[in-house]
Amino acid sequence: MSVRKQAERIGFQVVGELTRNTDLEPTHLYQCYLDEAANKYILRRGILTIVAADGRVL
């Protein structure tokens, strides 16, 4: 399932386009993306964690 779809399922809206940022990925098990509002989306083994720009973790 896509990052955008997973975020919408938990009630979080992706702002604009997602850009992958490999500098934030500690190992190959992670995929990190940023949206245009500086929200961070972290995928690990298909499970999404969102760190909002204001620091909230979803």
Buried (B, 14 or more C-beta within 10 A) or exposed (E): EEBBEBBEEEEBEBEEEBEBEEEBBEEEEBBBBBBEEEBBBBBBEEEBBBBEEEEEEE
